[in-house]
């Protein structure tokens, strides 16, 4: 039972890592410089890719012999996950983490046809390259090594999740300190104090990591915590 769980988790991490490599490569080419800071998790993985691949593994692999079905279902599943993720993040943090409004054939700016086509191609790569490679890597690992590696990665991932959620929570709850809507000066002062306190060095690092990972983050609430942090971050923090 434990080994089955570890097997699924290791697959998830490997898929997430492949997704990270794809995202880094894509962004580096687009920005014409190496771009490593992708996603708001600290580790080199993008869970949205991991979840998409796991779901595709359960649904699509049985249709592996039909390339068209693999392409269409991959595009549909991945686009659906991207839409739901975008919607959920916006509802929680009052911010649009990515926006495809300027892309042709987009749906609410959350997904677009171009990305969906790329997801379809990615699904084909998953079925015929990534999944076989992942399966091979796991199968050739000695049982003891498999357990050690899986457990270590699981612990590191859980720590990363806890740190990330804690950081996002700290950013989110900062809004309850303000009594009125027009509190720009107060916001600037409080954020500067919070981000420059020694006890908040870690929070400062993680918040900046998150904002750097999503440089095009679009907030629809001017007074939302993420919107304020983005405006303040662009101005820099005064040194004491």
BAFI-3210 file (N, C-alpha, C; in Angstrom, 3 decimals, decimal comma, padded with zeros to 6 digits):
// residues 240
n [1|2|3|4|5|6|7|8|9|10|11|12|13|14|15|16|17|18|19|20|21|22|23|24|25|26|27|28|29|30|31|32|33|34|35|36|37|38|39|40|41|42|43|44|45|46|47|48|49|50|51|52|53|54|55|56|57|58|59|60|61|62|63|64|65|66|67|68|69|70|71|72|73|74|75|76|77|78|79|80|81|82|83|84|85|86|87|88|89|90|91|92|93|94|95|96|97|98|99|100|101|102|103|104|105|106|107|108|109|110|111|112|113|114|115|116|117|118|119|120|121|122|123|124|125|126|127|128|129|130|131|132|133|134|135|136|137|138|139|140|141|142|143|144|145|146|147|148|149|150|151|152|153|154|155|156|157|158|159|160|161|162|163|164|165|166|167|168|169|170|171|172|173|174|175|176|177|178|179|180|181|182|183|184|185|186|187|188|189|190|191|192|193|194|195|196|197|198|199|200|201|202|203|204|205|206|207|208|209|210|211|212|213|214|215|216|217|218|219|220|221|222|223|224|225|226|227|228|229|230|231|232|233|234|235|236|237|238|239|240]
n.u [000,840|001,873|004,069|002,770|001,558|003,861|004,948|003,094|003,379|006,068|005,963|004,308|005,985|008,132|006,834|006,006|008,468|009,412|007,529|008,315|010,833|010,034|008,519|010,458|012,237|010,567|009,903|012,439|013,293|011,358|011,840|014,422|016,516|017,925|015,468|014,629|012,951|010,056|006,654|005,113|006,079|009,018|010,716|012,057|009,650|006,398|003,382|000,887|001,371|002,100|-000,295|-001,909|-000,631|-000,841|-003,607|-004,008|-002,613|-004,266|-006,509|-005,921|-003,881|-004,891|-005,824|-003,669|-002,897|-004,204|-003,439|-004,765|-006,906|-005,458|-004,211|-006,426|-007,812|-005,804|-005,381|-007,886|-008,175|-005,911|-006,342|-008,743|-007,972|-006,172|-007,919|-009,660|-007,788|-006,855|-009,240|-009,797|-007,536|-007,860|-010,253|-009,518|-007,246|-007,879|-006,693|-005,427|-003,544|-002,407|-002,945|-004,621|-005,886|-005,093|-004,517|-005,567|-008,733|-009,414|-010,637|-012,284|-009,842|-008,412|-007,668|-006,339|-006,483|-003,994|-002,316|-003,757|-003,404|-000,689|-000,766|-001,974|000,024|001,922|000,685|000,923|003,688|003,913|002,630|004,192|006,857|007,592|006,093|006,888|009,667|009,645|008,400|010,325|012,554|011,647|011,181|013,721|014,964|016,367|014,466|014,928|016,324|014,391|012,369|013,697|014,398|011,843|010,531|012,161|011,854|009,115|008,898|010,357|008,752|006,317|007,153|007,792|005,229|003,886|005,370|004,912|002,074|001,735|003,102|001,555|-000,813|-000,096|000,321|-002,251|-003,899|-003,026|-004,573|-006,620|-005,830|-006,383|-008,556|-010,008|-010,787|-009,230|-006,223|-003,568|-001,104|-000,830|-000,742|001,654|003,529|003,123|003,626|006,315|007,465|006,825|008,099|010,753|011,475|013,481|012,446|010,807|012,209|012,244|009,606|009,615|011,411|010,036|007,676|008,666|009,764|007,451|006,185|008,080|007,969|005,561|005,477|003,644|001,348|-002,015|-004,135|-007,488|-008,477|-007,738|-006,939|-006,242|-004,170|-002,070|-001,973|-001,172|001,322|002,645|002,729|004,244|006,569|007,666|008,689|010,674|012,444|013,168|016,310|017,203]
n.v [-001,202|001,279|001,428|001,620|004,120|005,727|005,248|006,462|009,074|009,606|009,452|011,667|013,785|013,583|014,088|016,693|017,905|017,600|019,261|021,694|022,014|022,255|024,609|026,456|026,362|027,300|029,920|031,036|031,093|032,800|035,142|035,588|035,114|033,257|031,897|030,927|031,048|029,872|029,422|029,369|027,677|026,612|024,566|022,859|022,272|021,950|021,592|021,655|020,608|018,070|017,046|017,156|015,335|012,988|012,621|012,361|010,038|008,148|008,305|008,611|006,892|004,424|004,838|004,976|004,020|005,521|008,375|010,830|010,893|010,932|013,429|015,258|014,695|015,224|017,964|018,904|017,994|019,173|021,894|022,277|021,828|023,970|026,134|025,813|026,013|028,646|030,055|029,287|030,292|033,009|033,541|033,002|034,660|037,053|037,785|037,716|035,290|034,512|035,735|035,529|037,278|038,869|037,016|035,265|033,631|032,999|031,969|033,693|034,756|032,940|030,518|029,601|029,036|028,532|027,661|025,405|023,806|023,369|021,912|019,632|018,614|018,258|016,231|014,107|013,820|013,091|010,567|008,984|009,450|010,794|009,399|006,622|006,895|007,766|005,581|003,615|004,609|004,405|001,672|000,466|001,188|000,096|-001,413|-000,453|001,972|003,263|003,682|005,339|007,622|008,444|009,006|011,025|013,033|013,407|014,464|016,856|018,092|018,406|020,144|022,348|022,934|023,640|025,904|027,601|027,884|029,035|031,452|032,654|032,856|034,664|036,915|037,305|037,771|040,191|042,285|042,701|044,514|047,066|049,865|051,414|051,942|053,629|053,647|053,945|055,162|054,193|051,483|051,260|051,962|049,979|047,603|048,019|048,007|045,414|043,773|044,365|043,704|041,693|039,266|038,710|038,065|035,634|035,517|037,763|036,902|034,687|035,877|037,631|035,782|034,543|036,702|037,280|034,952|035,163|037,514|038,861|038,989|039,762|041,823|042,182|043,640|046,556|047,113|044,665|042,328|041,111|042,786|045,185|044,413|043,871|046,429|047,743|046,233|046,803|049,287|048,982|048,400|050,496|050,853|050,396]
n.w [000,000|000,908|-000,811|-003,259|-003,038|-002,795|-005,262|-006,993|-006,091|-006,714|-009,483|-009,925|-009,022|-010,801|-013,236|-012,707|-012,545|-015,173|-016,354|-015,267|-016,482|-019,142|-019,000|-018,123|-020,279|-022,352|-021,416|-021,190|-023,825|-024,887|-023,408|-024,017|-022,296|-019,555|-017,553|-014,522|-012,360|-011,914|-011,187|-007,886|-005,970|-004,206|-005,024|-007,999|-009,700|-011,142|-009,967|-011,301|-013,789|-013,012|-011,883|-014,163|-015,858|-014,335|-014,343|-017,071|-017,429|-016,197|-017,795|-020,577|-021,515|-022,216|-024,717|-026,308|-028,772|-030,641|-032,086|-032,592|-030,744|-028,372|-028,629|-028,684|-026,264|-024,410|-024,784|-024,000|-021,291|-019,981|-020,494|-019,165|-016,503|-016,245|-016,519|-014,306|-012,228|-012,567|-012,102|-009,448|-008,023|-008,481|-007,145|-004,527|-003,977|-005,093|-007,497|-010,830|-012,018|-014,428|-017,726|-020,700|-022,334|-024,475|-026,365|-029,269|-029,616|-026,886|-023,645|-021,364|-020,760|-019,374|-020,474|-023,705|-027,261|-028,475|-026,352|-025,641|-027,881|-027,620|-025,275|-026,212|-027,896|-025,931|-024,500|-026,255|-026,229|-023,580|-023,507|-025,258|-024,697|-022,135|-020,102|-020,584|-020,055|-017,383|-016,121|-016,661|-015,235|-012,576|-012,376|-012,607|-010,308|-007,259|-004,604|-001,963|-002,456|-003,972|-002,043|-000,175|-001,733|-002,582|-000,139|000,946|-001,028|-000,765|001,834|001,518|-000,384|001,012|003,026|001,453|000,444|002,832|003,645|001,459|001,437|003,956|003,575|001,518|002,921|004,915|003,375|002,402|004,693|005,544|004,747|006,572|008,401|007,721|007,870|006,124|002,600|001,054|001,605|000,851|001,628|004,229|003,730|002,253|004,202|006,203|004,800|004,107|006,643|007,498|005,602|005,944|008,464|010,566|011,405|009,393|007,180|005,791|004,899|003,247|001,271|000,164|-000,721|-002,650|-004,362|-005,287|-006,603|-008,554|-009,993|-011,243|-013,137|-014,703|-013,299|-012,750|-011,057|-010,100|-008,110|-006,718|-004,130|-003,132|-001,304|-002,853|-005,041|-003,856|-002,873|-005,243|-006,455|-004,566|-004,535|-007,002|-006,604|-004,804|-001,682|000,945|002,449|005,823]
ca.u [000,000|002,777|004,867|001,894|001,436|005,155|005,103|002,278|003,970|007,299|005,530|003,816|007,125|008,889|006,034|006,063|009,808|009,416|006,755|009,167|011,838|009,353|008,154|011,698|012,728|009,664|010,040|013,797|013,318|010,514|012,467|015,788|017,460|017,586|014,427|014,501|011,979|008,719|005,775|005,377|006,768|010,454|011,387|011,976|008,526|005,123|002,355|-000,219|001,776|002,054|-001,691|-002,408|-000,047|-001,422|-004,966|-003,890|-002,177|-005,420|-007,567|-005,520|-002,949|-005,621|-006,052|-002,331|-002,756|-004,872|-002,744|-005,713|-007,622|-004,492|-004,032|-007,645|-008,090|-004,750|-005,674|-009,096|-007,913|-004,965|-006,986|-009,739|-007,235|-005,639|-009,042|-010,098|-006,729|-006,895|-010,462|-009,640|-006,552|-008,419|-011,262|-008,859|-006,305|-008,354|-005,669|-005,342|-002,145|-002,003|-004,032|-004,467|-006,873|-004,538|-004,352|-006,771|-009,510|-009,240|-011,858|-012,175|-008,446|-007,812|-007,063|-006,395|-006,345|-002,577|-001,848|-004,450|-002,714|000,581|-001,099|-002,213|001,339|002,543|000,068|001,546|005,031|003,727|002,283|005,186|008,225|007,742|005,588|007,783|010,930|009,356|008,159|011,609|013,382|011,131|011,295|015,108|015,470|016,234|013,357|015,390|016,604|013,099|011,687|014,441|014,242|010,439|010,204|012,883|011,181|007,800|009,096|010,745|007,580|005,361|007,718|007,618|003,806|003,561|005,985|004,228|000,725|001,889|003,465|000,378|-001,783|000,365|000,053|-003,698|-004,535|-002,542|-005,613|-007,550|-005,279|-006,772|-009,918|-010,700|-010,363|-008,203|-005,178|-002,324|000,054|-000,733|-000,334|003,075|004,284|003,024|004,328|007,750|007,862|006,707|009,060|012,130|011,755|014,322|011,656|010,029|013,113|011,790|008,374|010,019|012,014|009,034|006,756|009,340|009,861|006,129|005,925|009,000|007,519|004,394|005,692|002,484|000,170|-002,973|-005,099|-008,688|-008,826|-006,593|-006,524|-005,947|-002,807|-001,109|-001,854|-000,358|002,687|003,239|003,031|005,330|007,778|008,234|009,346|011,837|012,341|014,202|017,170|017,256]
ca.v [000,000|002,419|001,477|002,102|005,566|006,333|005,138|007,522|010,369|009,780|009,789|013,046|014,692|013,540|014,817|018,108|018,369|017,739|020,470|022,829|022,147|022,765|026,013|027,243|026,441|028,170|031,305|031,499|031,405|033,976|036,309|035,662|034,978|032,128|032,209|029,736|031,243|029,640|028,850|029,942|026,738|026,843|023,482|022,873|021,463|022,645|020,586|021,639|019,649|016,748|016,620|016,935|014,082|011,869|012,434|011,829|008,653|007,320|008,392|008,629|005,838|003,301|005,182|005,293|003,611|006,504|009,643|011,944|010,879|011,369|014,871|015,982|014,515|015,916|019,392|019,164|017,780|020,167|023,213|022,294|022,001|025,330|027,051|025,656|026,546|030,100|030,526|029,086|031,228|034,366|033,641|032,980|035,752|038,257|038,134|036,898|034,874|034,604|036,343|035,330|038,129|039,376|035,911|034,952|032,451|032,712|031,833|034,492|035,081|031,901|029,549|030,054|027,956|028,233|026,827|024,119|023,018|022,942|020,851|018,426|018,110|017,779|014,955|013,096|013,609|012,358|009,164|008,221|009,709|011,091|008,293|005,457|007,194|007,785|004,188|002,918|005,084|003,857|000,209|000,020|001,564|-000,908|-001,087|000,384|003,307|003,825|004,162|006,463|008,784|008,873|009,589|012,299|013,995|013,680|015,367|018,161|018,667|018,830|021,344|023,412|023,280|024,330|027,229|028,397|028,210|029,971|032,748|033,198|033,201|035,897|038,005|037,481|038,305|041,531|043,271|042,945|045,550|048,370|050,221|052,074|051,493|054,531|053,602|053,681|055,554|053,256|050,199|051,334|051,973|048,682|046,593|048,254|047,547|043,952|043,090|044,667|043,173|040,494|038,065|038,494|037,903|034,481|035,904|038,663|036,096|033,864|036,770|038,099|034,619|034,369|037,790|037,117|033,799|035,596|038,939|039,444|038,784|040,832|041,839|042,941|044,392|047,450|047,070|043,315|042,210|040,828|043,986|046,137|043,914|044,031|047,836|048,123|045,513|047,461|050,504|048,614|048,602|051,378|050,238|051,111]
ca.w [000,000|000,989|-002,031|-004,335|-002,844|-003,120|-006,701|-007,588|-005,748|-007,478|-010,837|-009,867|-008,902|-012,060|-014,230|-012,337|-012,892|-016,619|-016,641|-014,908|-017,533|-020,337|-018,739|-018,085|-021,649|-023,097|-020,950|-021,493|-025,256|-025,091|-022,779|-024,523|-021,188|-018,710|-016,580|-013,692|-011,291|-012,437|-010,173|-006,579|-005,101|-004,231|-005,732|-009,462|-010,160|-011,313|-009,663|-012,258|-014,824|-012,400|-011,798|-015,522|-016,365|-013,596|-014,850|-018,433|-017,318|-015,860|-018,801|-021,986|-021,917|-022,828|-026,122|-026,807|-030,171|-031,501|-031,877|-032,598|-029,467|-027,364|-028,788|-028,318|-024,840|-023,662|-024,870|-023,213|-019,861|-019,486|-020,550|-018,087|-015,248|-016,223|-016,291|-012,916|-011,368|-012,686|-011,437|-008,009|-007,488|-008,500|-006,088|-003,220|-003,769|-005,789|-008,473|-012,035|-012,044|-015,831|-018,489|-022,133|-022,990|-025,731|-027,297|-030,044|-029,244|-025,468|-022,859|-020,138|-020,508|-018,517|-021,381|-025,088|-028,228|-028,707|-025,246|-025,710|-028,898|-027,025|-024,323|-027,003|-028,289|-024,694|-024,165|-027,110|-025,676|-022,328|-023,773|-026,015|-024,233|-020,711|-019,291|-020,658|-019,370|-015,948|-015,723|-016,720|-014,122|-011,324|-012,390|-012,454|-008,988|-006,197|-003,713|-000,851|-002,984|-004,359|-000,842|000,398|-002,617|-002,563|001,169|001,055|-001,896|-000,188|002,970|000,975|-001,053|002,039|003,663|000,476|000,423|004,080|003,591|000,438|001,901|005,070|003,004|000,839|003,961|005,556|002,441|002,281|005,890|005,858|004,411|007,674|009,267|007,215|008,247|005,023|001,286|000,552|002,631|000,137|002,431|005,344|003,167|001,927|005,446|006,879|004,011|004,249|007,967|007,582|004,739|006,328|009,796|010,516|011,579|008,175|006,054|005,012|004,216|002,184|000,212|-000,501|-001,421|-003,847|-005,256|-005,887|-007,531|-009,676|-010,784|-012,023|-013,387|-015,391|-012,460|-012,950|-009,967|-010,423|-006,908|-006,504|-002,732|-002,681|-000,803|-003,908|-005,854|-003,106|-002,827|-006,563|-006,647|-003,671|-004,937|-008,167|-006,143|-004,006|-000,254|001,473|003,434|007,091]
c.u [000,880|003,584|004,041|001,736|002,721|005,400|004,335|002,889|005,224|006,990|005,097|004,970|007,922|008,146|006,091|007,413|009,938|008,652|007,551|010,210|011,232|009,026|009,379|012,248|011,895|009,860|011,417|013,914|012,533|011,164|013,902|016,817|016,985|016,609|014,133|013,362|010,560|007,876|006,089|005,896|008,267|011,198|011,207|010,887|007,280|004,004|001,212|000,096|001,703|000,643|-002,254|-001,906|-000,636|-002,825|-004,933|-003,470|-003,332|-006,433|-007,084|-004,677|-003,643|-005,905|-004,733|-002,163|-003,377|-004,302|-003,708|-006,461|-006,708|-004,334|-005,239|-007,916|-007,051|-005,013|-006,859|-008,817|-007,006|-005,576|-008,019|-009,069|-006,692|-006,753|-009,485|-009,077|-006,736|-008,092|-010,319|-008,675|-007,102|-009,457|-010,610|-008,047|-006,700|-007,339|-005,718|-003,870|-001,588|-003,209|-003,742|-005,451|-006,384|-004,289|-005,670|-007,416|-009,238|-010,603|-011,658|-010,736|-007,715|-007,122|-007,168|-006,097|-004,889|-002,028|-002,492|-003,802|-001,373|000,349|-001,338|-000,907|002,070|001,986|000,642|002,946|004,954|003,511|003,433|006,629|008,314|007,280|006,465|009,105|010,739|009,166|009,465|012,489|012,944|011,347|012,724|015,694|015,318|015,175|013,776|015,636|015,314|012,374|012,371|014,219|012,820|010,087|010,889|012,199|009,806|007,905|009,440|009,559|006,573|005,850|007,533|006,163|003,422|004,109|005,243|002,843|000,776|002,191|002,270|-000,683|-001,390|000,128|-001,430|-004,306|-004,054|-003,604|-006,529|-007,050|-005,770|-008,252|-010,696|-010,136|-009,221|-007,079|-003,813|-001,091|000,270|-000,243|001,169|003,935|004,295|003,782|005,834|008,240|007,861|007,793|010,506|012,467|012,561|013,482|010,838|010,917|012,660|010,532|008,697|010,561|010,950|008,042|007,390|009,511|008,547|005,859|006,833|008,559|006,336|004,505|004,504|001,208|-000,734|-004,024|-006,293|-009,194|-007,621|-006,051|-006,260|-004,498|-001,776|-000,902|-000,968|001,099|003,376|003,622|004,214|006,649|008,460|008,989|010,597|011,617|013,484|015,020|017,185|018,689]
c.v [001,259|002,557|001,971|003,618|006,277|006,300|006,254|008,898|010,628|010,103|011,250|014,045|014,731|014,294|016,322|018,710|018,548|019,008|021,724|023,069|022,732|024,246|026,913|027,433|027,416|029,636|031,871|031,883|032,683|035,252|036,543|035,724|033,835|032,555|030,957|029,829|031,115|028,944|029,420|028,941|026,946|025,796|023,571|021,937|022,324|021,624|020,533|020,686|018,234|016,202|016,313|015,605|012,872|011,562|011,854|010,368|007,711|007,244|008,091|007,435|004,642|003,553|005,499|004,976|004,602|007,889|010,824|012,035|011,369|012,886|015,646|015,891|015,215|017,413|019,742|019,067|018,876|021,565|023,354|022,526|023,420|026,337|027,012|026,245|028,063|030,676|030,423|030,072|032,650|034,559|033,730|034,243|037,050|038,722|037,175|036,545|034,799|035,068|036,222|036,188|038,610|038,277|035,658|033,671|032,038|032,602|032,522|034,855|034,025|030,814|030,107|028,883|027,553|027,319|025,448|023,211|022,504|021,817|019,533|017,778|017,544|016,431|013,813|012,762|012,812|010,869|008,363|008,422|009,810|009,938|007,046|005,687|007,158|006,368|003,406|003,302|004,449|002,346|-000,275|000,377|000,407|-000,465|-000,163|001,815|004,021|004,415|005,381|007,730|009,329|009,577|010,938|013,369|014,371|014,667|016,765|018,858|019,183|020,080|022,549|023,883|024,084|025,754|028,137|028,831|029,218|031,366|033,406|033,623|034,501|037,106|038,325|038,169|039,705|042,589|043,576|044,036|046,938|048,632|050,876|051,586|052,345|054,641|053,330|054,000|054,576|051,894|050,189|051,256|050,600|047,606|046,763|047,733|046,028|043,241|043,337|044,211|041,895|039,232|037,751|038,326|036,754|034,825|036,800|037,878|035,327|034,715|037,251|036,978|034,429|035,444|037,701|035,983|034,155|037,095|039,624|039,276|040,005|040,770|042,692|043,727|045,242|047,351|045,661|043,230|041,982|042,050|045,016|045,708|044,093|045,488|048,246|047,493|046,212|048,727|050,211|048,936|049,473|050,667|051,067|051,557]
c.w [000,000|-000,294|-003,215|-004,263|-003,240|-004,619|-007,411|-007,319|-006,565|-008,934|-010,908|-009,839|-010,207|-013,155|-013,966|-012,693|-014,400|-017,022|-016,354|-015,994|-018,804|-020,172|-018,754|-019,498|-022,474|-022,719|-021,271|-022,961|-025,525|-024,558|-023,237|-023,401|-020,302|-017,625|-015,767|-012,690|-011,830|-011,377|-008,806|-005,571|-005,253|-005,035|-007,237|-009,973|-010,238|-011,136|-010,658|-013,409|-014,274|-012,335|-013,190|-016,071|-015,646|-014,120|-016,261|-018,402|-017,040|-016,997|-020,215|-022,418|-022,577|-024,310|-026,839|-028,291|-031,146|-031,216|-031,772|-031,271|-028,352|-027,412|-028,262|-026,819|-023,974|-023,631|-023,977|-021,709|-019,296|-019,468|-019,439|-016,737|-015,141|-015,932|-014,826|-011,950|-011,382|-011,932|-009,914|-007,383|-007,446|-007,402|-004,711|-002,967|-004,465|-006,829|-009,650|-012,234|-013,453|-016,623|-019,985|-022,924|-024,351|-026,753|-028,038|-029,517|-027,786|-024,784|-021,521|-019,803|-019,691|-019,341|-022,798|-026,006|-028,423|-027,615|-025,277|-026,744|-028,376|-026,014|-025,059|-027,431|-027,072|-024,276|-024,985|-026,598|-024,378|-022,594|-024,347|-025,532|-022,703|-019,834|-019,380|-019,929|-017,859|-015,416|-015,671|-015,530|-012,808|-011,251|-012,148|-011,091|-008,007|-005,200|-002,586|-001,310|-003,371|-003,151|-000,248|-000,423|-002,543|-001,255|001,349|000,211|-001,360|000,963|002,477|000,318|-000,036|002,749|002,750|000,447|001,665|004,068|002,627|000,901|003,044|004,559|002,336|001,850|004,648|004,662|002,419|003,498|006,233|005,597|005,578|008,609|008,875|007,451|007,108|003,693|000,745|001,581|002,004|000,977|003,581|004,868|002,900|003,184|006,112|006,125|004,137|005,589|008,053|006,790|005,136|007,737|009,665|010,602|010,326|006,953|005,160|004,233|003,027|000,997|-000,570|-001,269|-002,718|-004,854|-006,006|-006,933|-008,754|-010,589|-011,668|-012,288|-014,045|-014,592|-012,540|-011,857|-010,351|-009,219|-006,536|-005,090|-002,220|-002,226|-001,902|-004,804|-005,166|-003,073|-004,174|-006,808|-005,799|-004,105|-006,103|-007,785|-005,341|-002,551|000,228|002,527|004,711|007,391]
res [x|x|x|x|x|x|x|x|x|x|x|x|x|x|x|x|x|x|x|x|x|x|x|x|x|x|x|x|x|x|x|x|x|x|x|x|x|x|x|x|x|x|x|x|x|x|x|x|x|x|x|x|x|x|x|x|x|x|x|x|x|x|x|x|x|x|x|x|x|x|x|x|x|x|x|x|x|x|x|x|x|x|x|x|x|x|x|x|x|x|x|x|x|x|x|x|x|x|x|x|x|x|x|x|x|x|x|x|x|x|x|x|x|x|x|x|x|x|x|x|x|x|x|x|x|x|x|x|x|x|x|x|x|x|x|x|x|x|x|x|x|x|x|x|x|x|x|x|x|x|x|x|x|x|x|x|x|x|x|x|x|x|x|x|x|x|x|x|x|x|x|x|x|x|x|x|x|x|x|x|x|x|x|x|x|x|x|x|x|x|x|x|x|x|x|x|x|x|x|x|x|x|x|x|x|x|x|x|x|x|x|x|x|x|x|x|x|x|x|x|x|x|x|x|x|x|x|x|x|x|x|x|x|x|x|x|x|x|x|x]
***
